[in-house]
Amino acid sequence: MKVTDANLSAKVCNGVLLARKQCNLERRILPSHNIVIERLLLRELELRDAYSDLYKKLYAHPNALDSFFGALLDSVAFWGPERIAKARAERDELVRINQQIAEMGEDLAILLRRRDKSHNMSGFRSNTSYHIADLIKEAGQHNGHFTMYLEDELETLQARYDLKYWPALDACIDAIADDAREAEIEASDPLTEAATDAARSSLADFFKAWFVAIEEHRCAENGWLPNDFRPSDNSLASLANCALGLVDDDLLDGSYVKRLRQRLRA
């Protein structure tokens, strides 16, 4: 590779990054992107070969370089190791919440049945609601859409059909508990799924999210990256090292990326 070629590719790539940084500053948005941009700018020498690879493969395609860096910045800012750890913790918390809903719902349903039995067999009543429609109306009083469009129709149904046609309160709570107990946690988007689907957290989670982001920026997905674009393993490793701020023993090489790609294809 000629020095002039390396200088040109670095100049172009740095220009794309600086333009993004300036745009973010002017609009006062995406400070997390600018942090990553600064890392890339400071470690330009480590990225010379990667920039030459990107320039050679993308410069002839309008907006492709900017699109690639956008995918990288998004991946690091939103799917770096810390964010992935947070996402995994959020998933685990959602599992615990559903477990608690299931357990508490079961307990509440039992209490409701005990209260009904006490009402029927003792000489006392609580004067509490026993009809699901009454509770729905009470819960909907602060919802203008409900009071305007549904409340009258619900009252009509309640007047038309007596209590035996409606589910008991304990049955409704049982349904909520069963729904939570049978919940299947899934990611709400492909990047979240890619970053969190492994049993154990590792740096590979970031790469999987980044690979998905690259795919989402291809022309086939109405993006700007050519469908046959494939950055080299060394380029991806260098870009990840600098964008994530990895140093010393944490540095990755092309063989790591190559093994990861092969494992993902298997």
C-alpha positions in Angstrom: 0.0 0.0 0.0 1.4 3.4 -1.0 1.8 6.1 1.7 -0.2 8.5 -0.5 -3.1 6.0 -0.7 -3.0 5.5 3.1 -3.0 9.2 3.6 -6.0 9.7 1.3 -8.1 7.0 2.8 -7.3 8.2 6.3 -8.2 11.8 5.3 -11.5 10.7 3.8 -12.5 8.5 6.8 -11.5 11.2 9.3 -13.5 13.7 7.3 -16.6 11.5 7.6 -16.1 11.2 11.4 -15.4 14.9 11.8 -18.5 15.8 9.9 -20.6 13.6 12.1 -19.0 15.1 15.2 -19.7 18.6 14.1 -23.3 17.8 13.2 -23.9 16.2 16.6 -22.4 19.3 18.3 -24.5 21.7 16.3 -27.7 19.7 17.0 -26.6 18.9 20.6 -27.3 15.2 20.1 -25.5 11.9 20.4 -22.7 12.8 22.8 -22.0 9.1 23.1 -21.2 9.0 19.4 -18.7 11.8 19.8 -16.9 10.0 22.5 -16.4 7.1 20.1 -15.4 9.4 17.3 -12.7 11.0 19.5 -11.3 7.5 20.2 -11.1 6.8 16.5 -9.4 10.1 15.7 -6.8 9.7 18.5 -5.8 6.3 17.3 -5.7 7.1 13.6 -2.3 5.4 13.0 -3.7 2.0 14.2 -6.5 2.4 11.7 -4.6 3.2 8.6 -4.9 -0.3 7.1 -8.6 -0.5 8.1 -9.3 2.8 6.5 -7.6 1.8 3.3 -9.7 -1.4 3.2 -12.9 0.6 3.8 -12.0 3.3 1.3 -11.2 0.8 -1.4 -14.5 -1.1 -0.9 -16.9 1.8 -0.2 -15.6 5.1 -1.6 -17.3 4.5 -5.1 -20.6 4.0 -3.4 -22.4 7.3 -2.3 -22.9 7.6 1.5 -21.6 4.1 2.1 -18.6 5.2 4.3 -20.9 7.4 6.4 -23.4 4.6 6.7 -20.7 2.2 7.8 -19.4 4.5 10.5 -23.0 5.2 11.6 -23.4 1.5 12.2 -20.1 1.3 14.1 -20.9 4.3 16.2 -24.4 3.0 17.0 -23.1 -0.4 17.9 -20.4 0.9 20.3 -22.5 3.6 21.8 -25.6 1.5 22.4 -24.2 -2.1 22.3 -20.8 -1.8 23.9 -20.0 -4.2 26.8 -21.5 -2.0 29.5 -24.7 -1.6 27.6 -25.0 -5.3 26.8 -24.4 -6.1 30.5 -27.2 -3.6 31.3 -29.5 -5.3 28.7 -28.9 -8.7 30.2 -29.6 -7.4 33.7 -32.9 -5.8 32.4 -33.8 -9.2 30.9 -33.1 -11.0 34.1 -35.2 -8.4 36.0 -38.1 -8.9 33.6 -37.9 -12.6 34.3 -38.0 -11.9 38.1 -40.9 -9.5 37.7 -43.0 -12.1 35.8 -42.2 -14.7 38.5 -43.3 -12.3 41.2 -46.5 -11.5 39.3 -47.3 -15.2 39.0 -46.6 -15.9 42.7 -48.4 -12.8 44.0 -51.3 -13.3 41.6 -51.8 -16.8 42.8 -51.8 -15.6 46.4 -54.2 -12.8 45.6 -56.6 -15.2 43.8 -56.6 -17.4 46.9 -57.4 -14.4 49.1 -60.3 -13.4 46.9 -61.8 -16.8 47.1 -61.4 -16.8 50.9 -63.1 -13.4 51.0 -66.0 -14.6 48.9 -66.4 -17.6 51.2 -66.4 -15.4 54.2 -69.0 -13.1 52.7 -71.2 -16.1 51.9 -70.8 -18.0 55.2 -70.3 -15.4 57.9 -72.6 -12.7 59.0 -70.4 -9.9 57.6 -69.7 -8.3 54.2 -66.9 -6.0 53.1 -69.0 -3.9 50.7 -66.2 -4.4 48.1 -66.7 -4.8 44.4 -67.5 -8.3 43.2 -68.3 -7.6 39.5 -65.4 -7.3 37.1 -67.3 -4.7 35.1 -67.5 -2.4 38.2 -63.7 -2.6 38.6 -63.1 -1.9 34.9 -65.3 1.2 35.2 -63.5 2.3 38.3 -60.1 1.7 36.7 -61.1 3.6 33.5 -62.3 6.8 35.1 -59.1 8.6 34.3 -59.0 7.4 30.8 -61.0 9.8 28.6 -61.2 7.3 25.7 -62.8 4.8 28.0 -65.3 7.1 29.6 -66.3 8.6 26.2 -66.5 5.5 24.1 -66.7 2.3 26.2 -68.2 3.0 29.6 -71.8 3.3 28.4 -71.5 0.2 26.3 -70.0 -1.7 29.2 -72.9 -0.6 31.5 -75.4 -1.8 28.8 -73.7 -5.2 28.7 -73.6 -5.4 32.5 -77.4 -4.6 32.7 -78.1 -7.2 29.9 -76.2 -10.1 31.4 -76.3 -11.0 35.0 -73.3 -12.0 37.1 -73.1 -15.7 36.0 -72.0 -14.6 32.5 -69.0 -12.7 33.8 -65.6 -14.1 35.0 -65.2 -14.0 38.8 -62.5 -11.7 40.1 -60.3 -14.6 41.3 -60.5 -16.1 37.8 -59.3 -12.8 36.3 -56.3 -12.7 38.7 -55.6 -16.4 38.0 -55.4 -15.5 34.3 -53.0 -12.7 35.0 -50.8 -15.0 37.1 -50.9 -17.7 34.4 -50.0 -15.2 31.7 -47.0 -14.1 33.7 -45.9 -17.6 34.6 -46.0 -18.7 30.9 -44.2 -15.5 29.6 -41.5 -16.1 27.0 -39.0 -13.3 27.1 -37.8 -12.2 23.7 -35.8 -9.3 22.4 -37.8 -6.4 20.8 -35.3 -5.9 17.9 -32.6 -7.8 16.0 -29.7 -6.0 17.6 -30.9 -6.7 21.2 -31.4 -10.3 20.3 -27.9 -10.6 18.7 -26.2 -9.0 21.7 -28.0 -11.0 24.4 -28.8 -14.5 22.9 -25.6 -16.2 24.2 -25.8 -18.0 27.5 -22.7 -16.1 28.8 -21.7 -12.5 28.2 -18.5 -11.9 26.1 -17.0 -9.4 23.7 -18.5 -11.5 20.9 -21.9 -10.1 21.9 -20.8 -6.7 20.7 -19.6 -8.1 17.4 -22.9 -9.9 16.8 -24.8 -6.7 17.3 -22.4 -4.8 15.0 -22.7 -7.5 12.3 -26.5 -7.1 12.5 -26.2 -3.3 12.3 -24.0 -3.7 9.2 -26.6 -6.0 7.6 -29.4 -3.5 8.3 -27.4 -0.8 6.5 -27.1 -2.7 3.2 -28.8 -1.8 0.0 -31.1 -4.8 0.4 -32.4 -3.2 3.5 -32.8 0.2 1.9 -29.4 1.3 3.2 -26.2 2.5 1.5 -23.8 -0.4 2.0 -23.3 -2.6 -1.0 -24.8 -6.1 -0.6 -21.4 -7.7 -1.3 -19.4 -5.5 1.0 -17.3 -7.5 3.4 -14.7 -5.7 5.5 -11.6 -7.7 6.3 -11.2 -9.5 9.7 -8.2 -7.3 10.5 -10.2 -4.2 9.7 -13.0 -5.2 12.0 -10.6 -6.0 14.8 -8.7 -2.7 14.5 -11.9 -0.7 14.4 -13.3 -2.5 17.4 -10.1 -2.1 19.4 -10.1 1.7 18.8 -13.8 2.3 19.0 -14.1 0.3 22.3 -10.9 1.8 23.7 -9.3 -1.6 24.1 -5.5 -1.6 25.0 -2.7 -4.0 25.9 -3.8 -7.5 26.7 -7.4 -6.8 25.6 -6.5 -6.0 22.0 -8.1 -8.2 19.4 -6.7 -9.4 16.1 -8.1 -10.6 12.8 -7.9 -14.2 13.8 -10.4 -13.6 16.7 -12.9 -12.0 14.2 -12.3 -14.8 11.7 -13.0 -17.5 14.3 -16.1 -15.6 15.5 -17.4 -15.3 11.9 -16.9 -19.0 11.3 -18.7 -19.9 14.5 -21.6 -17.7 13.6 -21.9 -19.3 10.2 -21.8 -22.8 11.6 
